[in-house]
Amino acid sequence: MTKVTTVRIDDDLDAEVNAVARAEGVSASEIVRAALYRYVADCKSDPDFQARLRRLLEKDREIIERLSAGLAS
């Protein structure tokens, strides 16, 4: 399943993305998708990002546990 997402970019980046897409014979959407896949892959392999993610998950877990404590009553 695909999802449509709006991304705001300036005119210069738009022109460059479209030029790359034309040169590669693909859509601008494909260029953006490829860049996003690379960015996410870089994050997954970045130890600093992983540490930030673990801290965020721990905070979220604590909040969920506090909220769900009321459900046990």
Secondary structure, DSSP 8 states (H G I E B T S, - for coil): ----------HHHHHHHHHHHHHHTS-HHHHHHHHHHHHHHHHHT-HHHHHHHHHHHHHHHHHHHHHHHGGG-
